[in-house]
Amino acid sequence: MTTFLWFVSFVLHGISLFLIILLSLKWMKIKETEREQAELIREMETMMTTYLMQFKEENERFVKQITSSTIRQHSRSLRKEQMSPPVEHVVDRIELSSTAPKEEQSLESLVSEALKLQQQGRTIDEIAKTLKRGKTEMELLLKFHQK
């Protein structure tokens, strides 16, 4: 009977040793993956830092270019003002026009045309293409003006 117990003990010890080896191998793989992830993170951080530095330098160059061009334009306009003869008499004219009613008329005709096309059974896409407007614009227009 003791030999049987010794045999069972050796088998259990063998199985436990095998499982310990498997666990250590898995643990080593996990540690290797963690090291690779840490390295990838460092590489990504350096790439992002480099990109941001290049972006910053490009922005600084752009700002310098814009400021120099505005300074040049300002100096040109000053030269033109100095070279032009003084204006003795300036007359400002303001033409009053009725643009709002025209816009309202065109909006009303647009609404009536869209409603007419909808009553004919056309889809919103077809209405938008016919009236040369956006699909969303037509959806909202028809939604607000439905009876």
Residue, then its C-alpha position, 0 to 999 in steps of 0.5 A: m500500500t505504501t508503494f502505491l501512495w509513493f507512486v501517487s505522490f511522485v505522479l502528483h509531484g510530477i504534474s505539479l512540477f510540469l504545471i510550475i514550468l508551464l506557469s513560468l513560461k507563460w509568465m516569461k512571455i507576459k513579461e516579454t510582451e510588457r517590455e515590447q509594449a513599453e518600448l512601443i510606447r516610448e517610440m510613439e512618444t518620441m514620434m509624437t514629440t517630434y511631430l509636435m515640434q515640427f508642427k510648432e516650427e511650421n506654425e512659427r514660420f507661418v506666423k512670421q510669414i503672415t506678419s511680414s506680409t501684413i507689414r509689407q501690405h501696410s507699408r505699401s498702403l501707406r506709400k499709396e496714400q502718401m503718393s495719391p493727391p488729397v481728396e478735396h471733396v468726397v461724396d458717399r452714396i448709399e444705395l438703398s435696395s430692397t434685398a430682404p423682400k427678394e430673398e423672402q420671395s425666393l424663399e417662398s418660391l423655393v418652399s412652394e416648388a419643394l412642396k409641389l415636388q413632394q406632392q408629386g411623390r418625389t423623394i427628398d434626394e430628387i427634390a434637392k437635386t432638382l432645386k440644386r440645394g442640399k438634402t438636409e436643407m430640403e428635409l428641414l424646409l419640408k418638415f417646417h412647412q408641412k401642413 
